[in-house]
């Protein structure tokens, strides 16, 4: 079973009796996807924001706060981020905002993985396997 993250529909908490084989972000151009994964419980918080004003939205902060509350006793949390591929000042601002926000919220028990695509890439997609904790290199 694969779970496709819906675009621009707030964040999703994914917990299944049998975790899905894959969680897929969907294609991202200027969008941003974030997966927050607890390696013990195998629970994933995920989003795919198409909003150009992600840094003016409380949705990302709400998702992070919910994940932090639920995972407060976790030994290891993996955070995977990608998107914002348009090479302009605005995309750079989105990337900087997301990086600073995540770094300020997560402590030493979290591994932050920023997979920002190189200039010239038009679209990228994250594919994550929650049973193994493996994030495949972003597809282009």
C-alpha positions in Angstrom: 0.0 0.0 0.0 1.2 3.5 -0.9 -0.1 6.7 0.8 0.0 9.8 -1.4 0.2 13.0 0.6 -2.6 15.3 -0.5 -1.5 18.7 -1.7 -2.3 21.8 0.4 -4.6 20.0 2.8 -3.0 20.8 6.1 -0.8 18.0 7.5 -1.4 14.3 8.0 -0.6 11.9 10.8 0.0 8.5 9.3 -0.3 5.5 11.6 -1.4 2.2 10.3 -1.7 -1.2 12.0 0.6 -2.2 9.1 2.6 0.8 8.0 2.3 1.6 4.3 5.0 0.4 2.0 5.6 3.9 0.8 4.6 7.5 1.7 4.9 9.7 -1.4 5.0 13.5 -1.4 3.6 14.0 -4.9 5.4 16.2 -7.4 6.9 19.4 -6.0 8.0 22.5 -7.9 7.8 25.5 -5.7 5.9 23.4 -3.1 7.6 22.1 0.1 7.1 18.6 1.7 8.1 17.7 5.2 8.1 14.2 6.7 8.6 13.8 10.5 9.2 10.2 11.4 9.5 8.5 14.8 11.8 5.5 14.4 10.3 3.7 17.3 6.5 4.0 16.8 6.8 4.2 13.0 4.4 7.2 13.1 4.9 9.8 10.4 3.7 13.4 10.2 3.7 14.6 6.6 2.7 17.6 4.6 2.9 18.9 1.0 2.3 22.6 1.0 1.6 24.4 -2.3 1.1 27.7 -0.5 3.5 30.3 -1.7 3.2 31.8 1.8 4.3 28.8 3.8 6.4 31.1 6.0 3.2 33.1 6.9 1.2 30.0 7.8 0.7 28.3 11.2 0.1 24.9 9.6 3.7 23.9 9.5 4.2 25.1 13.1 1.1 23.2 14.2 2.4 20.0 12.5 5.8 20.3 14.1 4.3 21.1 17.6 2.0 18.1 17.3 4.8 15.8 16.3 7.0 17.1 19.1 4.3 16.6 21.7 3.7 13.0 20.5 7.4 12.1 20.1 8.7 13.9 23.3 10.1 10.7 24.7 11.4 9.3 21.4 15.0 8.3 21.1 15.3 9.3 17.4 13.3 11.3 15.1 14.0 11.7 11.4 12.9 14.8 9.5 13.0 14.9 5.7 12.4 18.0 3.7 12.4 18.8 0.0 10.9 21.1 -2.6 11.1 24.8 -3.2 13.0 24.2 -6.4 12.3 27.5 -8.3 15.6 29.3 -8.2 14.6 32.8 -7.1 14.8 34.9 -4.0 11.4 33.7 -2.8 12.3 30.0 -2.9 15.5 30.7 -1.1 13.5 32.5 1.6 11.2 29.5 2.0 14.1 27.1 2.3 15.8 29.4 4.9 12.6 29.7 6.9 11.9 26.0 7.0 15.5 25.2 7.9 15.6 27.7 10.7 12.2 26.7 12.0 13.1 23.0 12.2 16.5 23.6 13.7 15.0 25.8 16.4 12.3 23.2 17.3 14.2 19.9 17.2 16.9 18.9 19.6 19.7 16.4 19.5 17.4 13.4 19.2 16.4 14.5 15.6 18.2 14.0 12.4 17.3 16.8 9.9 17.7 15.9 6.3 17.3 18.8 3.8 17.2 17.5 0.2 16.9 20.8 -1.7 17.1 20.1 -5.5 19.8 21.6 -7.6 19.2 24.5 -9.9 17.6 23.5 -13.2 15.4 20.7 -11.7 11.8 21.3 -12.6 10.0 18.9 -10.2 10.9 16.5 -7.4 9.1 13.8 -5.4 10.0 12.3 -2.0 9.4 8.5 -1.5 9.7 7.3 2.1 9.5 3.7 3.5 8.2 3.9 7.1 8.9 0.3 7.9 12.6 0.6 7.2 13.0 4.4 7.7 14.5 4.7 4.3 14.1 7.9 2.3 14.8 7.3 -1.4 16.7 10.1 -3.1 14.2 12.6 -4.5 12.9 11.5 -7.9 13.1 14.1 -10.6 
